[in-house]
Amino acid sequence: MATVQTSNRQDNIDIMKEIFPVELGLEINKTLKDKSGLTPFFQRSGRRFFEYLFNYRFHKHFFNMMDPPKATVSLMRELVNTNHYFDNELFHILFKAFVYAEARFIQNYIPQNSHEERLTGHLISEYSSALGIVKKTFQQKSLELYNENLSLDFYYADLSSNKREKTTGADFGIMFHINLPDYPTEVRTAIFQAKKFKSNAVIDIAQCNTLKNYGEEGAYYCFYDMTTEGTSSPLVLHANQISLPSDKTQKTKSYSRDEFFANWDGGIPLSIFLVFNMLSGDNKKYYKTYSNIWQAKGYFDQKENRESNPSKLLIVSVGGLTGGGQDLRELSQLYNFPNFEE
């Protein structure tokens, strides 16, 4: 009997290795061991995330009868290692890819202390690389769930190559095209202003107003934690949550590190935001929504706000372009870049 149990356990391990490439687990485990990545958020705010999950997925009366988790880091481990808390198993695959990318970003690029635009380029590159790693896994799982070989398509457009230098506005944008058999076809977008911080983050008031006006409900700050130990994943804060001073002579506003963890909507890891706010559920206060990709592209290419347009854009089609009603064969066709000339 013990031999059979051991065999079954080994089979499960082999299946997980086949589903998720080994390198994902190794990099994520490093952040768990040194208490970086997702860990700082769950150590400070895991209780709030628990409330968020159950308020959204269960009746509030049922939630009130439950005890909160004793160890919120355990909840974090469950998020990484199981798909129990996800609307769709495919979203768990994407979540692990994003967490892996953030682990790579923290370990390889934060210590270099580059400026925000270069750090953003590294982060989006890591997201793209991670999506490439799980692309086959995504297709295999979609065949199991839907009996269809759905695609995971993605494209990183570096718009700074068009010399879009700016002093205000957004640093990067993210677009999700959702095209799954049991989900309405929809395109969701958000833009982000990147800021480095350590003990404090300084917000430029004029820049914040520009971001709010340009991005509306899809406007965010993304804070890069520059501490050398226990470095957090990039943290997202909705621009509309930033209360600006009434004194018009004041140019900046400073936020302490602890203020990022004051409520659920503030200071959440980007990987969690992308999956639980942008992909899961149907709460349009977190993003701008469009019926097709070309319309969504217009959100990032506002002619009247050229200085605010993001310099980098990550586009992800969850399910692929086929059958999604998009007048587009490949995501790379969205942008035309000039050829090199000597």
C-alpha positions as CSV (number, residue, x, y, z in Angstrom):
1,M,0.0,0.0,0.0
2,A,2.8,2.4,0.9
3,T,4.4,1.7,-2.5
4,V,1.2,2.6,-4.3
5,Q,0.9,5.9,-2.3
6,T,4.5,6.8,-3.0
7,S,4.0,6.1,-6.7
8,N,0.9,8.3,-6.8
9,R,2.7,11.1,-5.1
10,Q,5.6,10.9,-7.6
11,D,3.1,10.9,-10.4
12,N,1.5,14.1,-9.1
13,I,5.0,15.7,-8.8
14,D,5.8,14.6,-12.4
15,I,2.5,16.1,-13.6
16,M,3.2,19.4,-11.9
17,K,6.7,19.5,-13.5
18,E,5.2,18.9,-16.9
19,I,2.5,21.6,-16.3
20,F,4.9,24.3,-15.0
21,P,8.5,24.4,-16.2
22,V,11.0,23.8,-13.5
23,E,12.6,27.3,-13.8
24,L,9.4,29.0,-12.7
25,G,9.3,27.2,-9.4
26,L,13.0,27.7,-8.7
27,E,12.9,31.5,-9.2
28,I,9.7,31.9,-7.2
29,N,11.0,29.8,-4.4
30,K,14.0,32.1,-4.1
31,T,11.7,35.1,-3.3
32,L,9.8,33.0,-0.7
33,K,13.1,32.0,1.0
34,D,14.5,35.6,1.2
35,K,11.0,37.1,1.9
36,S,10.9,39.2,-1.1
37,G,8.4,39.4,-4.1
38,L,4.9,38.8,-2.8
39,T,5.9,38.1,0.8
40,P,6.1,41.8,2.1
41,F,2.5,42.4,0.9
42,F,1.1,39.2,2.5
43,Q,3.0,39.8,5.7
44,R,1.4,43.3,6.1
45,S,-1.8,42.9,4.1
46,G,-2.7,39.3,3.7
47,R,-5.7,39.7,5.9
48,R,-7.1,42.3,3.5
49,F,-6.5,40.1,0.5
50,F,-8.3,37.3,2.3
51,E,-11.3,39.7,2.8
52,Y,-11.2,40.7,-0.8
53,L,-11.3,37.0,-2.0
54,F,-14.3,36.1,0.2
55,N,-16.2,39.3,-0.3
56,Y,-16.0,38.7,-4.0
57,R,-16.5,34.9,-4.1
58,F,-18.8,34.1,-1.2
59,H,-21.8,35.7,0.5
60,K,-20.6,38.2,3.1
61,H,-22.7,36.5,5.8
62,F,-20.7,33.3,5.2
63,F,-17.5,35.3,5.4
64,N,-18.4,36.8,8.7
65,M,-18.8,33.3,10.2
66,M,-15.3,32.4,9.2
67,D,-12.0,32.9,11.0
68,P,-9.3,34.8,9.2
69,P,-6.2,32.8,8.2
70,K,-3.7,32.4,10.9
71,A,-0.7,32.7,8.6
72,T,-1.3,34.9,5.6
73,V,2.0,33.8,4.1
74,S,0.4,30.4,3.9
75,L,-2.4,31.9,1.8
76,M,0.3,33.3,-0.5
77,R,1.8,29.9,-0.9
78,E,-1.6,28.5,-1.8
79,L,-2.0,31.1,-4.5
80,V,1.3,30.2,-6.0
81,N,1.0,26.5,-5.8
82,T,-2.8,25.8,-6.4
83,N,-5.6,27.2,-8.6
84,H,-8.3,27.1,-5.9
85,Y,-8.7,30.9,-5.7
86,F,-8.8,31.6,-9.4
87,D,-11.8,32.1,-11.7
88,N,-10.2,30.0,-14.4
89,E,-7.2,27.6,-14.3
90,L,-5.7,29.5,-17.2
91,F,-5.5,32.6,-15.0
92,H,-3.4,30.6,-12.5
93,I,-1.0,29.8,-15.3
94,L,-0.7,33.5,-16.1
95,F,-0.4,34.4,-12.5
96,K,2.6,32.1,-12.0
97,A,4.2,33.6,-15.1
98,F,3.8,37.1,-13.8
99,V,5.1,36.2,-10.3
100,Y,8.1,34.5,-11.9
101,A,8.8,37.6,-14.1
102,E,8.7,39.8,-11.0
103,A,11.1,37.5,-9.2
104,R,13.5,37.8,-12.1
105,F,13.1,41.6,-12.1
106,I,13.8,41.9,-8.4
107,Q,16.8,39.7,-8.4
108,N,18.5,40.9,-11.6
109,Y,17.5,44.5,-12.2
110,I,16.5,46.3,-9.0
111,P,20.1,46.0,-7.6
112,Q,21.3,47.9,-10.7
113,N,19.4,51.0,-9.6
114,S,18.6,52.1,-13.2
115,H,16.1,54.9,-13.9
116,E,12.4,54.2,-14.1
117,E,12.2,53.9,-17.9
118,R,15.0,51.4,-18.1
119,L,13.5,49.4,-15.2
120,T,10.1,49.4,-16.9
121,G,11.7,48.0,-20.1
122,H,13.3,45.2,-18.0
123,L,10.0,44.4,-16.3
124,I,7.9,44.2,-19.5
125,S,10.7,42.1,-21.1
126,E,10.5,39.7,-18.2
127,Y,6.7,39.5,-18.5
128,S,7.1,38.7,-22.2
129,S,9.7,36.0,-21.5
130,A,7.6,34.4,-18.8
131,L,4.5,34.3,-21.1
132,G,6.6,32.5,-23.7
133,I,7.7,29.9,-21.1
134,V,4.0,29.1,-20.2
135,K,2.6,29.4,-23.7
136,K,2.6,25.6,-24.3
137,T,1.2,24.9,-20.8
138,F,-1.6,27.4,-21.5
139,Q,-2.5,25.5,-24.8
140,Q,-2.4,22.1,-23.1
141,K,-4.7,23.3,-20.2
142,S,-7.1,25.0,-22.6
143,L,-7.5,21.7,-24.5
144,E,-8.3,20.0,-21.3
145,L,-10.8,22.6,-20.1
146,Y,-12.5,23.5,-23.4
147,N,-11.5,20.7,-25.8
148,E,-10.0,23.6,-27.9
149,N,-6.4,24.4,-28.5
150,L,-6.6,28.0,-27.6
151,S,-3.6,30.3,-28.0
152,L,-1.7,32.7,-25.6
153,D,-0.5,35.5,-27.8
154,F,1.5,38.5,-26.6
155,Y,3.4,41.4,-28.0
156,Y,5.8,44.0,-26.4
157,A,5.8,47.3,-28.2
158,D,8.6,49.6,-27.3
159,L,7.1,52.9,-28.4
160,S,10.1,54.9,-27.0
161,S,11.9,53.8,-30.2
162,N,9.7,56.4,-31.9
163,K,11.4,59.0,-29.7
164,R,8.3,59.7,-27.6
165,E,10.2,61.6,-24.9
166,K,7.9,63.2,-22.3
167,T,7.9,64.9,-18.9
168,T,4.4,63.9,-17.8
169,G,2.0,61.0,-18.3
170,A,2.4,57.3,-18.3
171,D,5.4,55.0,-18.6
172,F,3.7,51.8,-19.7
173,G,0.4,50.3,-20.6
174,I,-1.1,46.8,-20.4
175,M,-3.8,45.5,-22.7
176,F,-5.7,42.2,-22.1
177,H,-7.7,40.7,-25.0
178,I,-10.0,38.1,-23.4
179,N,-11.2,35.5,-25.9
180,L,-12.3,32.4,-24.0
181,P,-15.3,30.1,-24.8
182,D,-17.2,30.9,-21.6
183,Y,-16.2,34.6,-21.2
184,P,-17.5,37.6,-23.2
185,T,-15.0,38.8,-25.7
186,E,-13.5,42.0,-24.3
187,V,-10.4,44.2,-24.2
188,R,-9.3,45.7,-20.9
189,T,-6.6,48.3,-20.6
190,A,-4.7,50.3,-17.9
191,I,-1.8,52.7,-17.9
192,F,1.0,53.1,-15.3
193,Q,3.4,55.8,-14.2
194,A,6.5,54.2,-12.8
195,K,8.2,55.5,-9.6
196,K,11.1,54.3,-7.6
197,F,10.8,54.4,-3.8
198,K,12.5,53.2,-0.6
199,S,11.1,54.6,2.6
200,N,9.1,57.3,0.8
201,A,7.6,57.9,-2.7
202,V,7.3,61.4,-4.0
203,I,4.4,62.2,-6.3
204,D,4.6,65.1,-8.8
205,I,1.2,66.8,-8.5
206,A,1.1,68.1,-12.1
207,Q,2.1,64.7,-13.4
208,C,-0.6,63.0,-11.2
209,N,-3.3,65.3,-12.5
210,T,-2.2,64.6,-16.1
211,L,-2.3,60.9,-15.5
212,K,-5.8,61.0,-13.9
213,N,-7.2,63.1,-16.8
214,Y,-5.6,60.9,-19.4
215,G,-6.1,57.5,-18.0
216,E,-9.4,58.0,-16.1
217,E,-10.4,54.8,-14.2
218,G,-7.5,52.9,-15.9
219,A,-4.7,55.2,-14.5
220,Y,-2.2,53.8,-11.9
221,Y,1.1,54.4,-10.3
222,C,3.5,51.5,-10.3
223,F,6.1,51.7,-7.5
224,Y,9.5,49.9,-7.8
225,D,10.8,49.0,-4.3
226,M,14.5,49.8,-4.3
227,T,15.3,48.2,-0.9
228,T,18.1,45.7,-1.1
229,E,16.5,43.1,1.4
230,G,13.0,41.9,1.4
231,T,12.3,43.7,-1.9
232,S,8.6,43.8,-2.8
233,S,7.1,43.1,-6.2
234,P,6.2,46.2,-8.1
235,L,3.2,47.8,-6.2
236,V,0.2,49.3,-7.9
237,L,-1.8,52.2,-6.6
238,H,-4.9,53.7,-8.4
239,A,-4.2,57.3,-9.3
240,N,-7.8,58.2,-8.2
241,Q,-6.9,57.2,-4.6
242,I,-4.2,59.8,-4.3
243,S,-5.7,62.8,-2.6
244,L,-3.8,65.9,-3.8
245,P,-3.3,69.0,-1.6
246,S,-5.5,72.0,-2.2
247,D,-2.5,74.3,-2.0
248,K,-1.8,75.1,-5.6
249,T,1.7,76.2,-4.8
250,Q,2.7,72.7,-3.6
251,K,4.5,70.8,-6.3
252,T,4.9,67.4,-4.8
253,K,3.3,65.0,-2.2
254,S,5.2,62.4,-0.3
255,Y,3.9,59.0,0.8
256,S,5.6,56.8,3.4
257,R,6.2,53.2,2.8
258,D,3.5,52.1,5.3
259,E,0.8,54.2,3.5
260,F,1.0,51.8,0.5
261,F,-0.6,49.1,2.7
262,A,-3.4,51.2,4.2
263,N,-6.2,49.5,2.2
264,W,-6.9,46.7,-0.3
265,D,-6.8,48.9,-3.4
266,G,-3.5,50.5,-2.6
267,G,0.0,49.1,-2.8
268,I,-0.9,45.6,-4.2
269,P,1.6,43.6,-6.2
270,L,1.3,44.1,-9.9
271,S,1.0,40.3,-10.6
272,I,-2.0,40.2,-8.2
273,F,-3.6,43.3,-9.8
274,L,-3.2,41.9,-13.3
275,V,-5.0,38.7,-12.5
276,F,-7.5,39.5,-9.8
277,N,-8.4,43.0,-10.9
278,M,-8.0,43.1,-14.6
279,L,-8.7,39.5,-15.7
280,S,-11.1,38.2,-13.0
281,G,-14.5,39.6,-12.3
282,D,-16.3,42.4,-14.0
283,N,-15.5,45.5,-12.0
284,K,-14.9,48.3,-14.5
285,K,-13.6,50.7,-11.9
286,Y,-10.2,49.0,-12.3
287,Y,-9.7,49.4,-16.0
288,K,-11.0,50.8,-19.3
289,T,-12.9,48.4,-21.5
290,Y,-13.3,48.1,-25.3
291,S,-15.0,45.8,-27.7
292,N,-11.9,45.3,-30.0
293,I,-8.2,45.8,-29.9
294,W,-8.1,48.6,-32.4
295,Q,-10.3,50.7,-30.2
296,A,-8.2,49.9,-27.2
297,K,-5.1,51.0,-29.1
298,G,-6.6,54.4,-29.4
299,Y,-6.6,54.7,-25.7
300,F,-2.8,54.5,-25.7
301,D,-2.4,56.7,-28.8
302,Q,-4.5,59.8,-27.9
303,K,-3.4,62.5,-30.4
304,E,-4.5,65.3,-28.1
305,N,-2.3,63.9,-25.3
306,R,0.9,62.8,-27.1
307,E,3.1,63.7,-24.2
308,S,1.1,61.4,-22.0
309,N,1.1,58.3,-24.2
310,P,3.0,55.4,-22.7
311,S,6.4,54.6,-24.0
312,K,6.0,50.8,-23.6
313,L,3.0,48.6,-24.1
314,L,2.4,44.9,-23.3
315,I,-0.5,43.3,-25.2
316,V,-1.8,39.9,-24.2
317,S,-4.5,37.9,-26.0
318,V,-5.8,35.3,-23.5
319,G,-7.3,32.7,-25.9
320,G,-5.8,34.1,-29.1
321,L,-7.1,36.3,-32.0
322,T,-8.9,33.5,-33.9
323,G,-12.6,33.7,-33.6
324,G,-12.5,36.8,-31.5
325,G,-14.0,39.2,-34.1
326,Q,-10.7,41.2,-34.4
327,D,-9.6,42.6,-37.7
328,L,-6.1,41.4,-37.0
329,R,-4.0,38.4,-37.7
330,E,-1.1,39.1,-35.4
331,L,-0.7,41.5,-32.5
332,S,2.5,42.9,-34.1
333,Q,0.4,44.4,-36.9
334,L,-0.9,47.0,-34.4
335,Y,2.2,49.2,-34.8
336,N,4.5,50.0,-37.7
337,F,8.1,51.0,-36.8
338,P,10.5,52.8,-39.2
339,N,13.3,50.8,-40.7
340,F,16.9,51.6,-39.6
341,E,18.6,54.1,-41.7
342,E,22.3,55.0,-41.4
